[in-house]
Amino acid sequence: GSHLELEDMAPRIVQHPMDLLVSRGDPATLRCKAEGRPAPAVEWYRDGERVETTREDPRSHRTLLPGGSLFFPRTLPGRRGQPDQGVYVCVARNYLGVATSRNASLELAGE
């Protein structure tokens, strides 16, 4: 009996993040959705630096949602610690390759 093999696929971004303008302290979600087989691991970068989420640092205020989107329960200005304003990119990886989203800028109103 022949059975259909599911072919592994390199990741591709199916939903790109959009530029956001939010009021300081408001929640924000940068959306990103990637497909691939095996399911790709998603990371975010801000201005070229990897974004730490609660997955790496329980004290982080940024959460990587199950689908790959990046959620900020409240957006923080840049005076102390990690500012949220910047240019973000979503990167999805599996063993077959890497897919990178379009750039999305997160701006805080009143900054």
Legacy VTK file of the C-alpha trace (Angstrom):
# vtk DataFile Version 3.0
C-alpha trace
ASCII
DATASET POLYDATA
POINTS 111 float
0.000 0.000 0.000
1.453 3.314 -1.048
0.817 6.193 1.262
1.112 9.877 0.548
4.272 11.392 1.973
3.861 14.853 3.387
6.735 16.788 1.949
8.721 19.003 4.219
8.596 22.629 3.150
10.795 25.618 3.831
9.050 28.366 5.821
7.151 31.148 4.172
5.518 34.177 5.717
1.784 34.165 5.019
0.882 37.198 7.134
3.293 40.118 7.313
3.346 42.623 10.169
2.005 46.110 9.480
3.265 49.476 10.687
1.628 50.440 13.983
1.166 53.739 15.752
0.030 53.263 19.328
-0.325 55.496 22.337
2.362 54.933 24.925
1.244 52.340 27.460
-1.414 50.857 25.168
-1.283 47.219 24.091
-0.060 46.387 20.605
0.224 43.277 18.465
2.615 42.908 15.564
1.115 40.111 13.508
3.161 37.460 11.794
2.125 34.072 10.523
4.459 31.554 8.961
3.856 28.196 7.345
6.243 25.356 6.774
6.814 21.728 7.560
8.020 21.122 10.172
6.320 24.160 11.686
8.888 26.953 11.707
10.210 28.584 14.845
9.474 32.320 14.823
11.768 35.004 16.196
11.423 38.767 16.131
14.127 41.357 15.638
13.925 45.060 16.433
16.403 47.329 14.663
18.482 44.231 13.930
18.561 42.937 17.520
16.735 39.837 18.667
13.629 40.627 20.716
13.467 38.802 24.021
10.018 37.518 24.873
8.635 35.851 27.973
9.861 32.584 26.464
13.499 33.591 27.049
13.002 36.010 29.914
9.991 35.648 32.230
10.374 39.329 33.176
9.960 40.461 29.568
6.731 42.298 28.829
6.653 40.975 25.266
4.928 37.689 24.491
5.331 35.518 21.424
1.831 34.284 20.624
1.342 30.683 19.452
0.865 31.722 15.808
4.022 33.825 15.757
2.634 37.300 16.429
4.373 39.542 18.954
2.133 40.935 21.694
2.894 43.903 23.954
0.422 44.103 26.869
1.609 47.689 27.214
4.052 49.576 25.048
6.965 51.094 26.892
8.913 54.215 26.012
12.654 54.100 25.577
13.903 55.828 28.676
14.502 52.746 30.817
15.457 49.314 29.659
14.077 48.025 26.401
12.213 50.539 24.300
9.462 49.172 22.093
9.625 51.768 19.351
11.588 50.641 16.332
11.551 48.639 13.132
10.556 45.014 13.599
10.969 41.993 11.402
9.630 38.490 11.887
11.918 35.575 10.997
10.659 31.995 10.597
13.111 29.076 10.470
13.115 25.364 10.049
15.829 23.005 8.876
15.016 23.729 5.225
15.463 27.471 5.377
14.571 30.901 6.668
11.800 33.313 5.715
11.835 36.986 6.677
8.824 39.262 6.793
8.604 42.812 5.553
9.742 45.473 7.994
7.083 46.947 10.253
7.645 50.031 12.352
6.131 50.389 15.800
5.807 54.015 16.806
4.606 55.373 20.103
2.463 58.458 19.882
3.722 61.271 22.046
7.292 60.006 22.169
LINES 1 112
111 0 1 2 3 4 5 6 7 8 9 10 11 12 13 14 15 16 17 18 19 20 21 22 23 24 25 26 27 28 29 30 31 32 33 34 35 36 37 38 39 40 41 42 43 44 45 46 47 48 49 50 51 52 53 54 55 56 57 58 59 60 61 62 63 64 65 66 67 68 69 70 71 72 73 74 75 76 77 78 79 80 81 82 83 84 85 86 87 88 89 90 91 92 93 94 95 96 97 98 99 100 101 102 103 104 105 106 107 108 109 110
